[in-house]
């Protein structure tokens, strides 16, 4: 078993804390105080290479085998291979008791792969429900790209993980409705994961910083960089953009939200395979 999988399975998370592991790309694993393992968009193969000849950068090796994840719940944000991976999900489902959930196109793809119907849950934008004991809300992701297959039902997720609220943007362009929907689902996001790669329908570092500022989490992890050379960005640009934001947005335009917390968000730049164990309290 990989060292990372061993660490995740053996660790005990104290009440009031949450373990967050970046798998690389948009993939994350969470371990809660109640011992649940929840994953979003685990990409544990080389399918981008097989489909598009996009090779993993040395920074982002395959972090573990799909069978090692043994999650209780796996969420997919949309039906692109690096998020709903045809070489990860079927093996992961066959080798564990995991429930797999995602919007309609993801659920349909998983059924077409012959996965057991009773383990597939469809959740679409604007819906909130408890899945495998976890509070899951699906929110808008505005993922429109001039290239490639379109995923008009892409979502982000707001999760309540034993009282710690997490927001994962999925793949999305900036849009003011993102923060509106997140705040409608939960006013108190503790930690956010935001895409920064700036192409193929995703926010660039400046837009990701703006969304972060509007949502106002205690901590933020820039993601969707460092996986393949064709689609990456520098997280230092995100950190700089976040630091440059004033306490009140003065960029003009839109009816975008306001960060009324008066507090700054702490950026956490992880490397693939890194883990943060925290209460994600404001500092
Ligand atoms: Zn995508």
Boltz pocket constraint, residues with backbone or C-beta under 6 A from the ligand:
constraints:
  - pocket:
      binder: B
      contacts: [[A, 78], [A, 80], [A, 83], [A, 143], [A, 171], [A, 200]]
      max_distance: 6.0
